[in-house]
Each structure stands twice: as structure tokens, then as C-alpha cells.
Amino acid sequence: MLAQVCQGWGSGHLAAIIADHDVALVTFPAAMRAGYTPPMPPIEDGPELERDRVRARAIFESAVDGMITIDETSAIRSVNPAALRIFGYEADEVLGENVKMLMPEPHHSNHDDYVSNYLRTGEKRIIGKGREVEGRRKDGSTFPMDLAVSELRLGDSSWFLGIVRDVTTRQETAEELRRERDFAESLVETAQAIVLVLDAEGRIVRFNRYMEEISGIPLEEVRGKNWFQTFIPPSERARIRGVFDTSLLGSPTRGNVNAILTASGEQRDIEWFDTVLRDTEGNVSGILAVGQDLTPRRALEEQVRQAQKLEAIGRLAGGIAHDFNTLLGSIAGYAEILAESLEDDADQHKAARQIVRAAERGAALTRQLLAFSRRQVLYPKVVDLNAVVEDMGGLLQRLVDTGVELARRLADERLPVRVDATQVEQVIMNLVINACDAMPDGGRIEIATCRSDASRCSDCTGGCCQLRVSDTGIGMDDKTKSRIFDPFFTTKETGKGTGLGLATVYGIVTQSHGRVRVESRVGEGSSFIICFPYASEEDAADDVAPRDLVTGLGGHGNETILLVEDDLMFRNLLAEVLEKRGYRVWVAEDAAEALALYRRDETLPDLLVSDISMPGEMNGSDLATTLRAEDATLPVLLMSGYTDETLPADDEAGAETGPSKFIQKPFSTADFLAAVRELLSASDDDSP
């Protein structure tokens, strides 16, 4: 400010002002940086000089920057109010004192040497240059300041003027801007979204780390390259370029979706939100685009749709299985009654037994249907693993394609394992189907079994029975092998696979306390090795032997049984079986009729036998809960063709609740009568 006012003054006037008022010359910044020292012509006193003195003093006193003059000894000769405010002193505290009192270390200690060296050699460090240094206030605190120093020769003496500006606020502002910049940068780099900047020509200026992660391409490899040629599939380049041009015209897009290419050639669907970037003059300089990767969400949506479809199919399959199991129960039950009445006629008795066997085979088919719908009650038993494979021979042969050879290499010894045989069949069937899909041009599938101990099988801690399904198909790389058991993961074309086959295999095997692993190389086929714990011979003797469903129709009694079943044929069968064994039977078609019978008769039933799935608002489980509210000790036998219903929990009613049991259709009359007798006997034992 002082420099501007003094721009037109003569140097003689300035010299007079300095001499009389201890105010040093304030030169222009450029002159100060050049070390300019004005000439000193003779000073003539007069009215004009007096006006200049008053004007200079006013500028000195009102300047917003601090102004300090010192002599050759560094003594402070004058200081303006702004400088006193900046340093926190009163005038009498600084006048005559060494100016180094306003300097922190190391400048405080070095100042005198610097001044004397300058006066002796003319070597300048600050004079005429200006720079940012630290000042020290009266309270000892330091602060950043801009310092400009100029020199004025008065005769043989040198005086110095220092102009200071406290830049604390400026530094704080700069620090705040730096923090804001770092914060914004961290947001950009850690955001789970693409942040992309393109210039007005569509060249890549920058993108964030997330873009590098999903694309597999570092920014430095593509910086400056055309975005559309580098990342957009050829089929979409024209459309996306048009969207970009529209955004540049001031109509940024919201929610545009297009695919981008990754380093592996994979395409990922991205939803974009664009913002126009402008330079300092308001001209469009490019586009800032934020992209959300829709690929995982769309994959999840597809999984949900697939799961919903499977759930709908499963419910349909479960309903069909329930009705079919009820029908099979009627067929098998009447065949057993017929066989019992024809014990003296060997041929007819044999025919009745064949009807039972056929019903059993039908029940096996429904178990496969229930396994698919995940509504099957698991019945682990000790079975011979070789026998399971042999029994599936005909089914597996029908599964394989023409040109595929199916071979079996089974162990010579029995391999007893405690599993649900139906589920093991499901495992084998899934693996064979998977192997066929891996050999579109034909090949060989081998199913092998053996017994292994811990020293030969790293998958088992003890002895195990091993099942191996191998093929000569296309094989898998390590990346595929690492994901084959993930639900919904599939390498097949859309519509050719659900991605659930191997996930089901893994679930069944692990639920059976087994282990499964895969060996495969690209072009060399695959082998799935499954290890089940070896069952003891004692368990095998108890469970492996087949049961004759026609024999053992005992279990007489005289108790009253409330029988609830909506299928007429099966209801009549069960009533006939019970009545032949001496039981009194109340028959009801649904829960409403059962409640009416229960409350009409003065004699309460000794046992409730009810199908779970029935028409009406109340199912079998609800009926059992309602009756137990009136008689908590009532024994309950529930039946169903599948288990997608809620079974009553004994522990919910307390210790006084009567015994409960569930039996899955179809069942033999022997199993049914045994369950009835077991519940009635348990109830008698609990009676006071």
C-alpha cells in the first residue's frame, strides 16, 4: 500500500521523511527482489515535503501489514500499530530493542551474524527477496509470516524496513483444503463404485482403485487412451459414444447401463451417473462418471429366481409325492393283508409279496422326488456301499448318453457305511450326470469302490469306504475347481444347468459325516472321491439285512384310537388293520370331524393317529395341539407323505405331555402297528 502511494514521489522527499520520522522506504515488490536502492539527492525543506511527511505517517500508522524499521545495530527504530498487534507488544517494549526478539530459533541466534556479515560483504539472504519465515510473539508462541526486507542508505548508514504479514489463517486454510482434498481422495479410492474422469474427447484422465479391481487393468496402462475403444464392447460403442456426446451438451445421463470389458475378457454390467466438468472459464472439459457394478446383483437376482422356481417345483413335487405315497400305502397295506390271508397258498402268497415289492419300488421313486424337493425325512442305516451302486445299474445306464461307456469296479469285500441309501443314490446320479455333461463327444465313466485306512486316505481320520466316480471329459482348471461346490455356480450355458448338482453332493456327503474332494486337470478328465466312515460289523449285522414287510403283523390291543385321514382308501385300510388287532377305532375325514367325535363321546380316545396334511383350516399338527390342550397326556402318531409341515414339539408342552411319533408314508402295516403299540405302551407306563 505504502509503495503505491509513494510511487510518484521524488527520492529526496522520501529521504527527508525517513530522516525525520524513522520511516524507511517501501519499494515495489519487483524492486525489492532486485535489491534496488534509490539514489539520495539533496533534501530541501518546504511545504511539499511537510505534506509528504504527514501522508507517509498516515500510511505507516494505518497499514494492515506490520512495518518495522531497524538500524545497522538491529535496534528497532520504529514500529507501526499493525506490527504491535501481530507480535503482541506495546511500543515501549520493543523500541530500541534488538529485532531478533521477534525471531524464534535458530534465526534468533543467527541474526546478528547475518547482519554483520551483510554489512561487511554485501551477501544477501532476505534483503530484496522476501519469503515465508516464522515469527515469535510476546507469549513465546510462533506463527508463519510473509517477510519482505528492503535497505535504504542514509549517508554512511544503512537502515532496513521489514514488512510482515501473519499468514496463519492462510496456512490453516491451506491445511483445511489439504485435509478436504485427502478426504475426497480417500472417498474416491475406497468407494465400492467406479469413479471415472474422461476429457471432452473421451480419453481416460483417471479412475479409482475399484475400477482397477473389477477390470484387472491398472490406470497407468490406459491413461490417455480412448475409453470407448479400450473398455466398451464393439456392439455398444456407438450407443455409448452417443450417450457421452449428449452429456457433453449439458444433458448428463442418469441410470444408463452398459457392459465394460475386463482384462480376462469378461463383461460386467455397469449403471452410470454422469456429471459435466467445466474449466475456470465455464467451458465443458469432460465428464465425471460414477458407476455401480450390477453384475453381482444380477447374478443374485438370477439365483433368487432360480431358487423360487425350484421352490415352486419342489412344492409341486412334494404335493404329488404325498398323494402318491398315500396311494402306495394303500396298495402295500392291502397286499400285506392279502398275503396274510393266503399263507397256505404259496403261488398267491408270492404274488401278494410281489405287489408289496412293487409298492416299495414306487416308494423309492417318490423318495427321489422328495430328495429333489428337499422334503425327505432322513433314515441313515448301515448299508453295503457296493450294493447301493449295483442296485442303480439299470437307472445309471439309462442316464448316460450314446457313446459314453459306463464301467463299475467294485471292491470284493462288503463296505458297510451308515448313510441314507437314497441320498447316496442321489450323489451317484448327480456325479454321473455331471460326467456326461463333461464328455459331449463321448468317453468313459468309471464308478469304483474300495476300503481305505488313514495311511492311504488323507480325507479320513480312521477307516473309510471310498467311492470314486471318474470320467475322461474336458477337466477343470484350478479356478473352476475352487468353486465347483458353491451353490448356483455352473460352467454350463444358460438354461443347461442350475449349479445345484455338486452343491447337493457336498451337502449330502458332509451331512453323512463323509468327505468329498476332486482331482482334475484341463483335458485330462475329473475324479470325485467320496469317503464315508466305515461302519462296525455289529451295526452292519443289525441294519443291513432286508426286512420282510409281510411278516410280523402283531400288536394287539383294546384301546380306543381316533384315526384322522382324508384319503378314503387309506383311511379304510388303517381302520381295518387296527380293528383286526382288537382296537376300537373312531374314524374322521378331517380335523373338524375329529373334534366333533372327541367332544361327543364321554370316553376319551387313548391315541390320536392323524395325517398331517389335510383339507380345511386345521392340519394334523394343529389338531394334536388342540386336543392336548384338553388332555395333555394324549399320545399322538402323525403321518405324512412328506415333511413340509410343522411337527408338534414335545418339550413345548412340558413334562406332562404325552408321547409323540412320526411315521412317513408309505409304511408297512407292521411298522404302523408297532408304532401304535409303542405309543400306547409308553402311555401306560407313564400312568399313575
C-alpha positions in Angstrom: 0.0 0.0 0.0 2.8 2.4 1.0 4.6 1.6 -2.2 1.6 2.6 -4.3 1.2 5.9 -2.5 4.9 6.7 -2.9 5.1 5.7 -6.5 5.2 9.3 -7.8 7.3 10.8 -5.0 10.8 12.0 -5.5 13.5 10.2 -3.7 14.6 13.4 -2.0 11.2 13.7 -0.3 11.4 10.1 0.8 14.8 10.6 2.3 13.6 13.5 4.3 10.7 11.5 5.6 12.9 8.7 6.7 15.4 11.0 8.3 12.8 13.0 10.3 10.3 10.2 11.1 12.2 7.0 11.2 10.1 5.6 8.3 12.1 3.6 5.8 11.5 3.4 2.1 8.9 0.9 0.9 9.8 -0.1 -2.6 7.8 -2.1 -5.2 8.0 -5.9 -4.8 9.9 -6.3 -8.0 12.4 -3.6 -7.0 12.8 -5.2 -3.5 13.5 -8.6 -5.1 16.2 -7.0 -7.3 17.7 -5.3 -4.2 17.0 -1.8 -5.5 18.4 1.1 -3.5 17.3 4.6 -4.6 19.7 7.5 -5.1 19.9 10.2 -2.4 19.8 13.7 -3.9 20.0 16.8 -1.5 16.9 17.3 0.6 15.2 20.7 0.6 12.7 21.5 3.3 9.4 23.1 2.3 5.6 22.8 2.4 5.6 20.0 -0.1 8.0 17.9 2.0 5.8 18.5 5.0 2.7 17.3 3.2 4.6 14.1 2.2 5.7 13.5 5.8 2.1 13.7 7.0 0.9 11.4 4.2 3.6 8.9 4.9 3.0 8.9 8.6 -0.7 8.3 8.0 0.1 5.3 5.7 2.5 3.9 8.2 0.1 4.1 11.1 -2.9 2.7 9.2 -1.2 -0.1 7.2 -2.8 -3.6 7.7 0.7 -5.2 7.4 3.3 -4.9 10.1 6.1 -2.4 9.4 9.3 -2.3 11.4 12.5 -0.2 10.8 15.9 -1.1 12.3 19.3 0.5 12.1 22.7 -1.1 11.5 22.8 -2.4 15.0 19.5 -4.2 14.5 17.8 -1.9 17.0 14.1 -1.3 16.4 13.7 2.4 15.5 10.0 2.5 14.6 7.1 0.0 14.6 3.5 0.6 13.4 0.3 -0.5 15.2 -0.2 -3.5 12.9 3.2 -4.9 13.9 2.5 -4.4 17.6 -0.8 -6.3 17.2 0.9 -9.1 15.3 3.6 -9.7 17.8 1.6 -8.8 20.9 3.8 -6.0 22.3 3.4 -2.4 23.3 5.7 0.2 21.6 7.8 0.9 24.6 8.6 -2.8 24.9 10.2 -3.1 21.5 11.7 0.4 20.6 15.4 0.3 20.9 15.5 -3.5 21.4 17.2 -5.9 19.0 14.8 -7.1 16.3 15.8 -10.7 17.0 13.5 -10.6 20.0 10.8 -11.2 17.3 12.5 -14.3 15.9 12.4 -17.9 17.1 15.4 -20.2 17.0 17.6 -20.7 15.0 17.0 -17.2 13.5 17.3 -15.6 16.9 20.8 -16.7 17.4 22.0 -16.3 13.9 20.5 -12.8 13.2 23.4 -10.6 14.5 26.0 -12.7 12.5 23.8 -12.4 9.4 23.6 -8.6 9.6 27.2 -8.0 10.3 28.2 -10.4 7.5 25.9 -8.4 5.1 27.4 -5.1 6.2 30.9 -6.4 5.7 30.5 -8.4 2.5 27.1 -7.4 0.9 26.0 -11.0 0.9 22.2 -11.0 0.9 19.8 -13.7 2.1 16.5 -12.0 2.6 17.0 -8.4 1.7 15.2 -7.6 -1.5 13.9 -11.1 -1.9 11.0 -11.8 0.6 10.0 -15.2 1.8 7.9 -17.0 4.4 9.5 -17.3 7.8 8.4 -17.8 11.4 7.9 -15.0 13.9 7.7 -15.1 17.7 5.1 -13.4 19.7 5.5 -11.9 23.2 3.9 -15.1 24.8 6.6 -17.2 23.1 4.3 -18.8 20.5 5.4 -18.9 16.9 3.5 -18.2 13.7 4.1 -18.2 10.0 4.5 -14.8 8.3 5.5 -13.4 4.9 8.6 -11.1 5.4 9.8 -8.5 2.9 13.0 -6.6 3.7 14.4 -3.6 1.9 17.5 -1.4 2.6 18.0 2.3 2.4 21.4 4.1 2.6 21.3 7.3 4.6 24.7 8.8 4.2 27.2 6.2 5.5 24.5 4.3 7.4 22.1 1.5 6.3 18.6 1.2 7.6 16.2 -1.7 6.9 12.5 -1.8 6.6 10.7 -5.1 7.3 7.1 -5.6 6.2 5.4 -8.7 7.8 2.0 -10.3 7.2 0.6 -13.0 9.5 -0.3 -15.9 7.2 -1.6 -18.2 10.0 -5.1 -18.1 8.6 -3.8 -18.7 5.1 -1.9 -21.8 6.2 -4.9 -23.0 8.2 -7.0 -22.6 5.1 -4.4 -24.4 3.0 -4.3 -27.2 5.6 -8.0 -27.4 5.7 -8.1 -27.6 1.9 -5.4 -30.3 2.0 -7.5 -32.3 4.5 -10.6 -31.9 2.4 -8.6 -33.0 -0.7 -7.2 -36.0 1.1 -10.7 -36.9 2.4 -12.2 -36.7 -1.0 -9.3 -38.7 -2.4 -9.8 -41.4 0.2 -13.6 -41.5 -0.6 -12.8 -41.9 -4.2 -10.2 -44.7 -3.7 -12.2 -46.6 -1.1 -15.7 -46.3 -2.6 -17.2 -49.5 -3.8 -18.2 -47.8 -7.0 -16.4 -46.8 -10.2 -15.2 -43.2 -10.3 -14.2 -42.3 -13.8 -13.0 -39.0 -15.4 -12.9 -38.6 -19.2 -11.8 -35.5 -21.1 -14.0 -33.9 -23.7 -12.6 -36.3 -26.4 -13.4 -39.4 -24.4 -9.8 -40.1 -23.3 -9.2 -41.6 -19.8 -8.0 -39.0 -17.3 -8.2 -41.2 -14.2 -10.3 -43.8 -12.5 -10.2 -45.2 -8.9 -8.9 -48.4 -7.4 -12.3 -50.1 -7.5 -12.2 -49.8 -11.3 -8.8 -51.4 -11.3 -10.1 -54.3 -9.2 -13.1 -55.2 -11.2 -11.4 -54.6 -14.6 -8.0 -56.1 -13.8 -6.4 -53.1 -15.6 -4.1 -50.6 -13.9 -4.8 -46.9 -14.6 -1.3 -46.2 -15.7 -1.6 -48.7 -18.6 -4.6 -46.9 -20.1 -4.3 -43.3 -19.0 -4.9 -41.1 -22.1 -6.4 -43.9 -24.2 -9.8 -43.7 -25.7 -12.4 -45.1 -23.2 -14.7 -46.5 -25.8 -12.1 -48.4 -27.7 -10.5 -49.7 -24.6 -13.4 -50.8 -22.3 -16.7 -50.8 -24.3 -17.7 -53.9 -26.2 -17.8 -53.3 -30.0 -21.6 -53.9 -30.2 -22.2 -51.0 -27.7 -19.6 -48.4 -28.7 -21.8 -46.3 -31.0 -24.6 -46.1 -28.5 -22.4 -45.3 -25.5 -20.5 -42.7 -27.6 -23.8 -41.1 -28.3 -24.7 -41.0 -24.6 -21.3 -39.4 -23.9 -21.8 -36.7 -26.5 -25.3 -35.9 -25.1 -23.8 -35.5 -21.7 -21.2 -33.1 -23.0 -24.0 -30.9 -24.4 -25.3 -30.4 -20.9 -27.8 -33.3 -20.5 -25.9 -35.7 -18.3 -27.4 -39.2 -18.1 -28.7 -40.9 -15.0 -29.0 -44.7 -14.8 -27.6 -45.7 -18.2 -26.5 -49.3 -18.2 -23.8 -50.8 -20.4 -21.2 -53.5 -20.3 -17.5 -53.0 -19.9 -14.7 -55.4 -20.8 -12.2 -56.7 -18.2 -8.7 -57.9 -18.7 -9.9 -61.5 -18.8 -12.5 -60.7 -21.5 -15.4 -60.9 -19.1 -18.2 -58.4 -19.4 -19.6 -56.6 -16.4 -22.8 -54.6 -16.4 -22.4 -51.1 -15.0 -25.0 -48.5 -14.2 -23.7 -44.9 -14.8 -24.5 -41.5 -13.4 -22.7 -38.6 -15.3 -21.8 -35.1 -14.2 -20.4 -32.5 -16.6 -17.0 -31.0 -15.7 -16.1 -27.4 -16.6 -12.9 -25.4 -16.5 -12.4 -22.0 -14.8 -13.9 -20.2 -17.7 -17.1 -22.3 -17.7 -16.2 -24.4 -20.8 -17.0 -28.1 -20.7 -13.8 -30.0 -20.0 -15.0 -33.5 -19.6 -17.3 -36.0 -17.8 -17.2 -37.3 -14.2 -19.0 -40.7 -14.2 -19.8 -42.8 -11.2 -20.6 -46.4 -12.0 -22.3 -49.2 -9.9 -21.4 -52.8 -10.8 -24.7 -54.5 -11.3 -23.1 -57.9 -12.1 -23.2 -59.4 -8.6 -26.7 -58.1 -8.0 -28.0 -59.5 -11.3 -26.3 -62.8 -10.5 -28.0 -62.8 -7.1 -31.4 -61.9 -8.7 -30.9 -64.8 -11.1 -30.1 -67.1 -8.1 -33.3 -65.9 -6.4 -35.4 -66.5 -9.5 -33.8 -70.0 -9.8 -34.4 -70.7 -6.1 -38.0 -69.5 -6.4 -38.5 -71.7 -9.5 -37.0 -74.7 -7.7 -39.1 -74.0 -4.6 -42.3 -73.9 -6.7 -41.3 -77.2 -8.4 -40.4 -78.6 -5.1 -43.7 -77.8 -3.6 -45.4 -79.4 -6.6 -43.2 -82.4 -6.3 -43.8 -82.7 -2.6 -47.6 -82.5 -3.0 -47.5 -85.2 -5.7 -45.3 -87.3 -3.5 -47.6 -87.0 -0.6 -50.6 -88.2 -2.5 -48.6 -90.9 -4.3 -47.2 -92.2 -1.0 -50.7 -92.4 0.4 -51.8 -94.4 -2.6 -48.7 -96.7 -2.3 -49.5 -97.1 1.3 -53.0 -98.4 0.4 -51.6 -100.8 -2.3 -48.9 -102.2 0.0 -51.2 -102.4 3.0 -53.9 -104.4 1.2 -51.3 -106.6 -0.4 -50.0 -107.4 3.1 -53.5 -108.2 4.3 -54.0 -110.4 1.2 -50.7 -112.2 1.8 -51.5 -112.8 5.4 -54.8 -114.4 4.5 -53.2 -116.6 1.8 -50.3 -118.1 3.8 -51.4 -121.6 2.8 -51.4 -120.9 -1.0 -47.7 -120.4 -2.0 -48.4 -119.0 -5.5 -50.9 -116.4 -4.4 -48.9 -115.5 -1.4 -45.9 -115.0 -3.7 -48.0 -112.7 -6.0 -49.1 -110.6 -3.0 -45.4 -110.3 -1.9 -44.6 -109.0 -5.4 -47.3 -106.4 -5.1 -45.6 -105.2 -1.9 -42.2 -105.2 -3.6 -43.6 -103.1 -6.5 -45.1 -100.6 -4.0 -41.7 -100.4 -2.3 -40.1 -99.6 -5.7 -42.7 -96.9 -6.2 -41.9 -95.5 -2.7 -38.2 -95.4 -3.8 -39.2 -93.2 -6.8 -41.1 -90.8 -4.5 -38.1 -90.6 -2.2 -36.1 -89.4 -5.2 -38.8 -86.8 -5.9 -38.7 -85.8 -2.2 -34.9 -85.6 -2.3 -35.1 -83.1 -5.2 -37.7 -81.1 -3.3 -35.7 -81.3 -0.1 -38.7 -82.6 1.9 -37.4 -86.1 2.7 -37.0 -87.5 6.2 -33.5 -88.9 6.5 -33.2 -92.5 7.7 -29.5 -93.4 7.9 -28.9 -97.1 8.1 -25.9 -99.3 7.7 -25.9 -100.4 4.1 -23.4 -102.0 1.8 -21.9 -99.3 -0.5 -21.3 -101.9 -3.2 -25.0 -102.9 -3.1 -26.1 -99.3 -3.5 -24.0 -99.0 -6.7 -25.2 -102.4 -8.0 -28.9 -101.5 -7.4 -28.5 -98.4 -9.5 -27.1 -100.2 -12.5 -30.2 -100.0 -14.7 -31.0 -96.4 -13.8 -27.5 -95.2 -14.5 -27.3 -96.9 -17.8 -30.4 -95.0 -18.9 -28.9 -91.8 -17.7 -25.7 -91.9 -19.9 -25.6 -90.7 -23.4 -24.9 -92.7 -26.5 -21.2 -93.0 -26.9 -20.5 -93.0 -23.2 -19.2 -96.2 -21.7 -20.3 -96.9 -18.1 -18.0 -99.2 -16.1 -18.0 -100.4 -12.5 -15.1 -101.6 -10.5 -16.3 -102.6 -7.0 -14.4 -104.0 -4.0 -14.5 -107.7 -3.4 -15.5 -107.2 0.2 -18.6 -105.7 1.8 -18.3 -102.0 2.5 -20.7 -101.1 5.4 -21.5 -97.4 5.8 -24.1 -95.6 7.9 -25.9 -93.4 5.4 -29.3 -92.8 3.9 -29.1 -95.1 0.8 -31.5 -92.9 -1.2 -29.3 -89.9 -0.7 -26.2 -91.8 -1.7 -28.0 -92.8 -4.9 -28.7 -89.1 -5.4 -25.0 -88.4 -5.1 -24.0 -91.0 -7.6 -26.7 -89.9 -10.0 -25.6 -86.3 -9.9 -21.9 -87.2 -10.4 -22.8 -89.4 -13.4 -24.9 -86.7 -15.0 -22.1 -84.2 -14.4 -19.6 -86.5 -16.0 -21.8 -87.0 -19.1 -22.0 -83.2 -19.5 -18.2 -83.0 -19.4 -18.0 -85.5 -22.3 -20.1 -84.1 -25.2 -18.2 -86.3 -27.7 -18.4 -89.4 -25.6 -16.0 -91.1 -23.3 -15.8 -93.4 -20.3 -17.3 -93.2 -16.8 -16.0 -95.5 -14.1 -17.6 -96.0 -10.7 -15.2 -97.7 -8.2 -15.3 -98.6 -4.6 -12.7 -99.7 -2.1 -11.9 -99.8 1.6 -9.1 -97.4 2.8 -7.4 -96.7 6.0 -6.0 -93.4 7.3 -2.5 -94.1 5.9 -3.9 -94.3 2.4 -6.6 -91.8 2.6 -5.8 -88.3 3.7 -9.6 -87.4 3.9 -10.2 -89.8 6.8 -9.0 -89.9 10.4 -9.9 -93.6 10.6 -11.0 -96.4 8.3 -13.3 -95.4 5.5 -15.2 -96.7 2.5 -14.3 -94.9 -0.7 -16.5 -94.2 -3.7 -14.8 -92.8 -6.8 -16.6 -91.5 -9.9 -14.2 -90.7 -12.8 -14.6 -89.5 -16.3 -12.4 -88.8 -19.4 -14.0 -85.4 -20.1 -12.7 -81.9 -20.6 -11.5 -81.5 -17.0 -11.2 -78.3 -14.9 -8.7 -75.6 -14.1 -7.8 -74.6 -10.6 -10.1 -71.6 -10.6 -13.1 -73.7 -11.5 -12.2 -76.5 -9.0 -12.1 -73.9 -6.2 -15.8 -73.1 -6.8 -17.5 -76.3 -8.0 -19.2 -76.9 -4.7 -20.6 -73.3 -4.5 -24.4 -73.2 -4.8 -25.5 -71.9 -8.2 -22.0 -72.0 -9.7 -22.1 -73.6 -13.1 -19.9 -73.7 -16.2 -22.7 -74.7 -18.4 -24.6 -72.5 -20.8 -27.6 -70.6 -19.6 -30.6 -72.9 -19.2 -28.3 -76.0 -19.3 -27.7 -76.3 -15.5 -28.8 -75.0 -12.1 -25.5 -75.0 -10.4 -27.0 -77.1 -7.6 -25.9 -80.7 -8.5 -22.4 -80.6 -6.9 -23.6 -78.4 -4.1 -26.2 -81.1 -3.3 -23.4 -83.7 -3.5 -21.3 -81.8 -1.0 -24.3 -81.3 1.4 -25.3 -84.9 1.4 -21.8 -86.2 1.9 -21.0 -83.9 4.7 -24.3 -84.5 6.4 -23.4 -88.2 6.3 -20.1 -87.4 8.1 -18.2 -88.0 4.9 -15.6 -86.1 2.9 -15.5 -85.2 -0.8 -12.7 -83.9 -3.0 -12.0 -83.6 -6.7 -9.0 -84.3 -8.9 -8.9 -82.8 -12.3 -6.8 -81.2 -15.0 -7.8 -79.5 -18.2 -8.1 -82.0 -20.9 -7.5 -85.0 -18.6 -10.9 -85.7 -17.1 -12.1 -85.5 -13.5 -12.4 -87.8 -10.5 -14.7 -87.2 -7.5 -13.6 -89.1 -4.4 -16.0 -89.6 -1.6 -15.1 -91.1 1.7 -17.7 -92.4 4.2 -16.7 -93.6 7.7 -16.5 -97.4 7.9 -19.4 -98.9 10.0 -18.8 -101.6 12.5 -19.7 -105.2 11.9 -22.1 -105.1 14.8 -24.1 -102.3 13.3 -24.0 -104.0 9.9 -25.5 -107.2 11.4 -28.3 -105.2 12.9 -29.2 -103.0 9.9 -28.0 -104.4 6.6 -30.3 -107.5 6.4 -33.5 -106.7 4.5 -36.8 -106.8 6.4 -39.7 -108.9 5.3 -42.6 -106.4 5.2 -45.3 -109.1 5.2 -44.3 -110.9 8.4 -44.7 -109.6 11.9 -48.2 -108.2 11.8 -48.6 -108.5 15.5 -49.5 -105.8 18.1 -53.0 -106.5 19.5 -54.8 -104.2 21.9 -58.2 -103.0 23.1 -57.6 -99.2 23.4 -59.6 -96.6 21.6 -57.9 -94.8 18.7 -59.0 -91.6 16.9 -58.0 -92.1 13.3 -58.0 -88.9 11.0 -57.1 -89.4 7.3 -58.6 -87.5 4.3 -57.9 -90.3 1.8 -60.9 -92.7 1.9 -59.0 -95.8 0.7 -56.1 -95.4 3.1 -58.4 -94.5 6.0 -60.4 -97.7 5.5 -57.2 -99.7 5.3 -55.8 -98.4 8.6 -59.2 -98.8 10.3 -59.4 -102.4 9.1 -55.9 -103.2 10.2 -56.5 -101.7 13.7 -59.9 -103.3 14.2 -58.4 -106.7 13.2 -56.0 -106.3 16.1 -58.8 -105.6 18.6 -58.6 -101.8 18.7 -61.7 -99.6 18.9 -61.4 -97.0 16.0 -63.1 -93.6 15.6 -62.8 -92.6 12.0 -62.7 -88.9 10.8 -62.1 -87.4 7.4 -60.7 -84.1 8.7 -59.9 -82.1 11.9 -63.4 -80.7 12.3 -65.0 -84.1 12.2 -62.3 -85.4 14.6 -63.0 -82.6 17.1 -66.8 -83.3 16.9 -66.1 -87.0 17.7 -63.8 -86.2 20.5 -66.2 -83.9 22.3 -69.3 -86.0 21.6 -68.3 -89.2 23.3 -67.9 -89.4 27.0 -65.0 -91.9 26.6 -61.8 -90.2 25.6 -59.5 -91.8 23.0 -56.2 -93.4 24.1 -54.3 -92.4 21.0 -54.6 -89.9 18.1 -53.5 -91.1 14.7 -53.6 -88.3 12.1 -52.3 -87.4 8.7 -50.6 -84.0 8.9 -51.7 -82.6 5.5 -55.5 -82.4 5.4 -58.1 -80.1 3.9 -59.6 -77.3 6.0 -58.1 -74.7 8.2 -56.6 -77.1 10.7 -53.9 -79.7 9.9 -52.8 -82.7 11.9 -50.3 -80.8 14.0 -52.9 -78.2 14.9 -55.4 -80.9 15.8 -52.9 -82.6 18.1 -52.1 -79.3 19.8 -55.9 -78.5 20.2 -56.6 -82.0 21.7 -53.6 -81.8 24.0 -54.9 -78.5 25.4 -57.8 -80.7 26.9 -55.7 -83.8 27.6 -52.0 -83.1 27.8 -51.1 -86.8 28.1 -52.8 -87.9 24.9 -50.3 -89.9 22.7 -50.0 -88.7 19.1 -48.9 -90.6 16.0 -48.6 -88.3 13.0 -48.3 -89.5 9.3 -47.4 -87.8 6.1 -46.1 -88.4 2.6 -43.6 -85.6 3.1 -42.4 -83.4 5.9 -43.1 -79.8 4.8 -45.3 -79.4 7.9 -44.6 -78.4 11.5 -44.4 -81.3 13.9 -45.5 -80.7 17.4 -42.6 -80.4 19.8 -42.8 -82.5 23.0 -40.7 -80.0 25.0 -43.1 -77.2 24.3 -46.0 -78.7 26.4 -43.9 -79.6 29.4 -43.0 -82.8 31.1 -46.7 -84.0 31.4 -47.1 -84.1 27.6 -47.9 -87.5 26.2 -45.5 -89.3 23.8 -45.4 -88.4 20.1 -44.1 -90.2 17.0 -43.9 -89.5 13.3 -44.2 -92.1 10.5 -43.6 -91.4 6.9 -45.9 -92.8 4.2 -45.8 -95.3 2.7 -45.2 -97.6 5.6 -45.9 -101.3 6.2 -48.7 -102.4 8.4 -46.1 -104.0 10.6 -44.3 -100.7 11.2 -47.7 -98.9 11.7 -48.9 -101.4 14.3 -45.5 -101.4 16.0 -45.6 -97.6 16.3 -49.2 -97.7 17.7 -48.3 -100.3 20.3 -45.1 -98.4 21.2 -47.1 -95.2 22.0 -49.9 -96.9 23.9 -47.4 -98.9 26.0 -45.4 -95.7 26.7 -48.6 -94.0 27.8 -49.5 -97.0 30.1 -46.0 -96.9 31.7 -46.5 -93.2 32.5 -49.9 -93.7 34.0 -50.1 -93.3 37.8 
